[in-house]
Amino acid sequence: MDALDHAILDELVRDGRITNVELASRVGLTPGPCLRRVQRLEADGVIRGYRAELDPAAVGRGFEVILHVDLVTQEAAVVAHFEAEAGGFPEVVEMKRLFGSPDYFLRIAAADLARYEEFLTGRIMSIRGVGKVSSHFSMKNIKG
């Protein structure tokens, strides 16, 4: 990847709906070569997709919680089961397995505190192998 590829990626991150003509203009290319570069970046897997960014509150998911989860054991079957179950819940918008403690970082989006409590106790804490959970509520979003 060269400087033009990086410039294209920067523009697409800012506005994924930009037209190819406008994108080409912003990065200093003509439309044909610009489109070929974008297609190559897509084919190479650098650009994995395009998506709409939604207002969480407008879709009933404005209550965000960072959830730390520790499993009672690191047995492969327990780990795989937890990842499959928790990763399949629509409330889980981000999930990372960590080195050290906690075992998992989950970003949860729910409508409100009551819905989060239902999700936590009814879904997460009912998964076999879950040990300790710790919820962290954001004071405000600074970035991201």
N, C-alpha and C positions, 0 to 999 in steps of 0.2 A: 504494500500500500504506500502510495506517495502522498505528497501534500494536497493534491487535488482530491484524492479519495477522502482524506481527513476533512477537507473543507466541505465536501458533499455530505459526509456523515454529520458534521456539526449542523449544517442547515436542516437536514432531515430530522435530527433530534429536536431542533427548535420548532419545526413545522413539518410534520409528516404528510400534510395534505398539499404542500407546495407543488405547483405545476412544474413539469420538466423544463419548460421555457424559462420560468422565473428562477428555478434552481440553477440552470445553466448560466443565466445572466449573473447571478450572485457569486458563482465560483469562477467566472471568466472563461467559460467554454461555450461552444455552440450546442444546440439541443441534441443533435445526433450522438456525438461523443459522450455527452453527459449521460444520456439515457443508457448507452452501452456500459458505462462505468457503474451506474446504479444496478443494472441487470446483472453485471458480474459480481458486485458486492452481495446481491441477493443470492445468486447461484452458489457463491463461495460460503454462504452462511454467516457473513458478517452482519448483514441486515436480516434479522430473524422474523420480522413482521412489522405490521403497522396496526395501531389500535387507537381507540377513542379514550381520552382521559375524562372520566366522569367526576362530577361533584358528589362526593360521598353522602353528604346530607340530603341532596336531592333524590337519591335512590335508596334512602333509608339505611345508610351505613356510615353515618357521621360520627359514631362513637368508636374511637380507635383505642386499642389496648395492645401493649407489648406484653406478651406472655412468655415466661421462661418455664420450661418443662424439664424435669429430671426423671429418668426412668429408674425403676428399682433394680434393673439388671441390664447389661449390655449384650445379652444373648442375641444372636443374629435373628432368630424368629421373633423375638419381642420387638427389636428395633424395626424390622421390616413391617410388622403388624402396625406399630404405632405410626410409621411414616405413611403407610397406605391409608389408614383410617383418617388421621388428622389432615393429611394432604388432600383428601377428597372433600373436606367440608368447605362450602362456599364462603363461610366467614373467615377462613384462613386465606389471607391475601398474600402472605409471604411466609416462608418457612425455611429455616436453615438449621442444619445439624452442625454443632460446634465442637471444637476441641475443648476439653476441660469442662468447667461447670458454668452455666447449666448445659444440659445435653442438647436442648433445642431452643431456638428463638422463633417465635411465631408472632406475626402482626395480624391482629384480628380486627375486623370491621363489623360492627353490629349497629342496630338502630339506637340503642340506649343501654343504660346500665342493667335494666331488668332483662333485656334480651341477651346481653353478655353473660349475666349470671346463669341464665338457662343454658346457654351454649357451654359454658365452662363446666357446670355440674352435670348436665345431661349428656354431653358428648365427650369432651376432653377427659374429664375425670372418670368416665366410665370405660375408657380404653384400657384393656389389660396391660399391665406393666407400668402404668403411670404412677410415679411416686410423688414428688413434690412439684407444685405449681406455684408460680409467683407472678402476679399481675402488676403491670406498671401503666399508669394513666398519664397521658401527655398533658403538660401544662399549656403548651402552644407549639405549633409547627414553626420551625425556623427555616428549614430547607427541606424540599422533597415532599 
